[in-house]
Amino acid sequence: MEEKKQETRHERFKRVASKRTNDILERIRILGNCSNKSSYEYTEEEANKIFSEIDKHLKLTKAKFLAGKRERFKL
């Protein structure tokens, strides 16, 4: 019987983060299809609202990754 190596936390992170990142990038690509004016009608305000929301969530998620790296205030 073949013994399976236990996946490390870093290996698990790389596997899961890669898949999730690729899933997000694919969904963004698909969202881009909505820009086709011959199939869809939208206002600049609606497009700005979409990207504003995406930017907001991207910043919040990035902050989670950087939170542990910030130095604490000291007097």
VMD Tcl script that builds the backbone (N, CA, C; Angstrom):
set m [mol new atoms 225]
animate dup $m
set s [atomselect $m all]
$s set {name element resname resid chain x y z} {
  {N N MET 1 A 0.846 -1.181 0.000}
  {CA C MET 1 A 0.000 0.000 0.000}
  {C C MET 1 A 0.892 1.246 0.000}
  {N N GLU 2 A 0.604 2.162 -0.906}
  {CA C GLU 2 A 1.415 3.379 -1.021}
  {C C GLU 2 A 1.018 4.380 0.063}
  {N N GLU 3 A 2.031 4.893 0.759}
  {CA C GLU 3 A 1.782 5.868 1.817}
  {C C GLU 3 A 1.753 7.276 1.213}
  {N N LYS 4 A 0.683 8.022 1.471}
  {CA C LYS 4 A 0.563 9.383 0.931}
  {C C LYS 4 A 1.229 10.379 1.859}
  {N N LYS 5 A 1.962 11.300 1.267}
  {CA C LYS 5 A 2.626 12.354 2.027}
  {C C LYS 5 A 1.573 13.356 2.496}
  {N N GLN 6 A 1.675 13.754 3.734}
  {CA C GLN 6 A 0.763 14.753 4.281}
  {C C GLN 6 A 1.030 16.104 3.624}
  {N N GLU 7 A -0.003 16.737 3.105}
  {CA C GLU 7 A 0.126 18.042 2.470}
  {C C GLU 7 A 0.411 19.103 3.531}
  {N N THR 8 A 1.444 19.920 3.302}
  {CA C THR 8 A 1.762 20.978 4.260}
  {C C THR 8 A 0.765 22.126 4.093}
  {N N ARG 9 A 0.730 23.008 5.054}
  {CA C ARG 9 A -0.156 24.173 4.969}
  {C C ARG 9 A 0.219 25.048 3.784}
  {N N HIS 10 A 1.514 25.178 3.505}
  {CA C HIS 10 A 1.958 25.986 2.371}
  {C C HIS 10 A 1.562 25.334 1.045}
  {N N GLU 11 A 1.731 24.035 0.953}
  {CA C GLU 11 A 1.313 23.320 -0.256}
  {C C GLU 11 A -0.193 23.454 -0.467}
  {N N ARG 12 A -0.954 23.320 0.607}
  {CA C ARG 12 A -2.419 23.469 0.532}
  {C C ARG 12 A -2.785 24.885 0.109}
  {N N PHE 13 A -2.095 25.891 0.663}
  {CA C PHE 13 A -2.340 27.283 0.269}
  {C C PHE 13 A -2.105 27.459 -1.227}
  {N N LYS 14 A -0.962 26.980 -1.714}
  {CA C LYS 14 A -0.633 27.152 -3.128}
  {C C LYS 14 A -1.666 26.471 -4.021}
  {N N ARG 15 A -2.106 25.279 -3.640}
  {CA C ARG 15 A -3.087 24.541 -4.438}
  {C C ARG 15 A -4.429 25.274 -4.449}
  {N N VAL 16 A -4.918 25.637 -3.283}
  {CA C VAL 16 A -6.236 26.274 -3.173}
  {C C VAL 16 A -6.211 27.695 -3.748}
  {N N ALA 17 A -5.177 28.468 -3.410}
  {CA C ALA 17 A -5.094 29.854 -3.898}
  {C C ALA 17 A -4.955 29.907 -5.415}
  {N N SER 18 A -4.206 28.991 -5.993}
  {CA C SER 18 A -4.065 28.954 -7.454}
  {C C SER 18 A -5.406 28.683 -8.122}
  {N N LYS 19 A -6.122 27.688 -7.614}
  {CA C LYS 19 A -7.421 27.363 -8.197}
  {C C LYS 19 A -8.392 28.531 -8.043}
  {N N ARG 20 A -8.463 29.107 -6.862}
  {CA C ARG 20 A -9.402 30.209 -6.631}
  {C C ARG 20 A -9.049 31.437 -7.462}
  {N N THR 21 A -7.749 31.717 -7.595}
  {CA C THR 21 A -7.323 32.856 -8.411}
  {C C THR 21 A -7.700 32.634 -9.870}
  {N N ASN 22 A -7.440 31.441 -10.376}
  {CA C ASN 22 A -7.810 31.154 -11.758}
  {C C ASN 22 A -9.321 31.215 -11.970}
  {N N ASP 23 A -10.089 30.770 -10.979}
  {CA C ASP 23 A -11.551 30.867 -11.069}
  {C C ASP 23 A -11.994 32.328 -11.149}
  {N N ILE 24 A -11.401 33.177 -10.320}
  {CA C ILE 24 A -11.738 34.608 -10.328}
  {C C ILE 24 A -11.365 35.243 -11.659}
  {N N LEU 25 A -10.177 34.942 -12.152}
  {CA C LEU 25 A -9.733 35.517 -13.426}
  {C C LEU 25 A -10.646 35.096 -14.576}
  {N N GLU 26 A -11.106 33.859 -14.541}
  {CA C GLU 26 A -12.032 33.383 -15.571}
  {C C GLU 26 A -13.372 34.119 -15.482}
  {N N ARG 27 A -13.847 34.332 -14.266}
  {CA C ARG 27 A -15.124 35.046 -14.087}
  {C C ARG 27 A -14.991 36.507 -14.529}
  {N N ILE 28 A -13.843 37.116 -14.298}
  {CA C ILE 28 A -13.613 38.490 -14.764}
  {C C ILE 28 A -13.613 38.522 -16.291}
  {N N ARG 29 A -12.969 37.515 -16.903}
  {CA C ARG 29 A -12.967 37.429 -18.358}
  {C C ARG 29 A -14.398 37.324 -18.885}
  {N N ILE 30 A -15.198 36.494 -18.240}
  {CA C ILE 30 A -16.592 36.313 -18.646}
  {C C ILE 30 A -17.388 37.608 -18.433}
  {N N LEU 31 A -17.131 38.308 -17.343}
  {CA C LEU 31 A -17.782 39.595 -17.107}
  {C C LEU 31 A -17.480 40.547 -18.254}
  {N N GLY 32 A -16.263 40.490 -18.769}
  {CA C GLY 32 A -15.864 41.334 -19.886}
  {C C GLY 32 A -16.742 41.150 -21.113}
  {N N ASN 33 A -17.343 39.971 -21.249}
  {CA C ASN 33 A -18.256 39.741 -22.362}
  {C C ASN 33 A -19.460 40.678 -22.308}
  {N N CYS 34 A -19.809 41.141 -21.124}
  {CA C CYS 34 A -20.948 42.066 -20.968}
  {C C CYS 34 A -20.655 43.432 -21.590}
  {N N SER 35 A -19.429 43.685 -21.951}
  {CA C SER 35 A -19.077 44.974 -22.552}
  {C C SER 35 A -19.458 45.042 -24.030}
  {N N ASN 36 A -19.893 43.940 -24.594}
  {CA C ASN 36 A -20.266 43.881 -26.004}
  {C C ASN 36 A -21.559 44.671 -26.239}
  {N N LYS 37 A -21.412 45.863 -26.802}
  {CA C LYS 37 A -22.553 46.765 -27.012}
  {C C LYS 37 A -23.579 46.219 -28.008}
  {N N SER 38 A -23.189 45.271 -28.849}
  {CA C SER 38 A -24.162 44.707 -29.787}
  {C C SER 38 A -25.087 43.699 -29.104}
  {N N SER 39 A -24.685 43.228 -27.901}
  {CA C SER 39 A -25.516 42.283 -27.151}
  {C C SER 39 A -26.134 42.885 -25.895}
  {N N TYR 40 A -25.490 43.917 -25.361}
  {CA C TYR 40 A -25.917 44.484 -24.075}
  {C C TYR 40 A -25.975 46.000 -24.151}
  {N N GLU 41 A -26.788 46.547 -23.279}
  {CA C GLU 41 A -26.869 48.004 -23.151}
  {C C GLU 41 A -26.654 48.349 -21.685}
  {N N TYR 42 A -25.764 49.270 -21.433}
  {CA C TYR 42 A -25.461 49.671 -20.058}
  {C C TYR 42 A -24.973 51.108 -20.069}
  {N N THR 43 A -25.059 51.729 -18.894}
  {CA C THR 43 A -24.580 53.102 -18.765}
  {C C THR 43 A -23.169 53.100 -18.190}
  {N N GLU 44 A -22.496 54.216 -18.343}
  {CA C GLU 44 A -21.170 54.362 -17.744}
  {C C GLU 44 A -21.281 54.251 -16.228}
  {N N GLU 45 A -22.352 54.785 -15.678}
  {CA C GLU 45 A -22.581 54.717 -14.229}
  {C C GLU 45 A -22.698 53.260 -13.769}
  {N N GLU 46 A -23.397 52.437 -14.533}
  {CA C GLU 46 A -23.535 51.020 -14.167}
  {C C GLU 46 A -22.183 50.309 -14.225}
  {N N ALA 47 A -21.414 50.587 -15.264}
  {CA C ALA 47 A -20.088 49.976 -15.379}
  {C C ALA 47 A -19.195 50.428 -14.219}
  {N N ASN 48 A -19.241 51.713 -13.894}
  {CA C ASN 48 A -18.446 52.227 -12.773}
  {C C ASN 48 A -18.854 51.583 -11.458}
  {N N LYS 49 A -20.146 51.329 -11.286}
  {CA C LYS 49 A -20.639 50.700 -10.059}
  {C C LYS 49 A -20.084 49.278 -9.938}
  {N N ILE 50 A -20.065 48.551 -11.042}
  {CA C ILE 50 A -19.510 47.189 -11.041}
  {C C ILE 50 A -18.049 47.215 -10.601}
  {N N PHE 51 A -17.250 48.082 -11.238}
  {CA C PHE 51 A -15.816 48.083 -10.952}
  {C C PHE 51 A -15.493 48.697 -9.601}
  {N N SER 52 A -16.329 49.593 -9.135}
  {CA C SER 52 A -16.163 50.141 -7.791}
  {C C SER 52 A -16.338 49.040 -6.748}
  {N N GLU 53 A -17.341 48.213 -6.950}
  {CA C GLU 53 A -17.602 47.113 -6.011}
  {C C GLU 53 A -16.472 46.080 -6.062}
  {N N ILE 54 A -16.016 45.758 -7.249}
  {CA C ILE 54 A -14.896 44.815 -7.386}
  {C C ILE 54 A -13.649 45.388 -6.713}
  {N N ASP 55 A -13.358 46.668 -6.962}
  {CA C ASP 55 A -12.190 47.315 -6.341}
  {C C ASP 55 A -12.290 47.283 -4.817}
  {N N LYS 56 A -13.479 47.556 -4.291}
  {CA C LYS 56 A -13.677 47.576 -2.836}
  {C C LYS 56 A -13.352 46.211 -2.233}
  {N N HIS 57 A -13.874 45.165 -2.838}
  {CA C HIS 57 A -13.648 43.822 -2.297}
  {C C HIS 57 A -12.204 43.365 -2.503}
  {N N LEU 58 A -11.599 43.783 -3.582}
  {CA C LEU 58 A -10.197 43.454 -3.807}
  {C C LEU 58 A -9.316 44.107 -2.738}
  {N N LYS 59 A -9.596 45.371 -2.422}
  {CA C LYS 59 A -8.825 46.076 -1.380}
  {C C LYS 59 A -9.013 45.424 -0.014}
  {N N LEU 60 A -10.246 45.027 0.303}
  {CA C LEU 60 A -10.511 44.368 1.588}
  {C C LEU 60 A -9.762 43.038 1.686}
  {N N THR 61 A -9.762 42.287 0.605}
  {CA C THR 61 A -9.083 40.995 0.601}
  {C C THR 61 A -7.567 41.172 0.684}
  {N N LYS 62 A -7.049 42.145 -0.050}
  {CA C LYS 62 A -5.609 42.417 -0.002}
  {C C LYS 62 A -5.196 42.824 1.413}
  {N N ALA 63 A -6.022 43.610 2.080}
  {CA C ALA 63 A -5.730 44.040 3.451}
  {C C ALA 63 A -5.617 42.845 4.394}
  {N N LYS 64 A -6.399 41.803 4.162}
  {CA C LYS 64 A -6.320 40.605 4.996}
  {C C LYS 64 A -4.945 39.947 4.870}
  {N N PHE 65 A -4.402 39.941 3.667}
  {CA C PHE 65 A -3.083 39.339 3.451}
  {C C PHE 65 A -1.977 40.198 4.050}
  {N N LEU 66 A -2.158 41.500 4.050}
  {CA C LEU 66 A -1.111 42.408 4.527}
  {C C LEU 66 A -1.219 42.726 6.009}
  {N N ALA 67 A -2.332 42.388 6.630}
  {CA C ALA 67 A -2.587 42.760 8.030}
  {C C ALA 67 A -1.489 42.283 8.971}
  {N N GLY 68 A -0.982 41.102 8.776}
  {CA C GLY 68 A 0.045 40.565 9.658}
  {C C GLY 68 A 1.401 41.203 9.453}
  {N N LYS 69 A 1.585 41.939 8.393}
  {CA C LYS 69 A 2.890 42.508 8.068}
  {C C LYS 69 A 3.043 43.955 8.514}
  {N N ARG 70 A 1.974 44.550 8.951}
  {CA C ARG 70 A 2.038 45.946 9.364}
  {C C ARG 70 A 2.643 46.056 10.747}
  {N N GLU 71 A 3.455 47.065 10.913}
  {CA C GLU 71 A 4.052 47.294 12.222}
  {C C GLU 71 A 3.033 47.985 13.123}
  {N N ARG 72 A 3.095 47.668 14.364}
  {CA C ARG 72 A 2.188 48.277 15.339}
  {C C ARG 72 A 2.773 49.604 15.788}
  {N N PHE 73 A 1.896 50.487 16.152}
  {CA C PHE 73 A 2.300 51.804 16.649}
  {C C PHE 73 A 3.011 51.676 17.983}
  {N N LYS 74 A 4.110 52.392 18.142}
  {CA C LYS 74 A 4.846 52.406 19.418}
  {C C LYS 74 A 5.262 53.842 19.711}
  {N N LEU 75 A 5.263 54.186 20.975}
  {CA C LEU 75 A 5.755 55.495 21.423}
  {C C LEU 75 A 7.195 55.371 21.873}
}
mol reanalyze $m
mol bondsrecalc $m
mol representation Tube
mol addrep $m
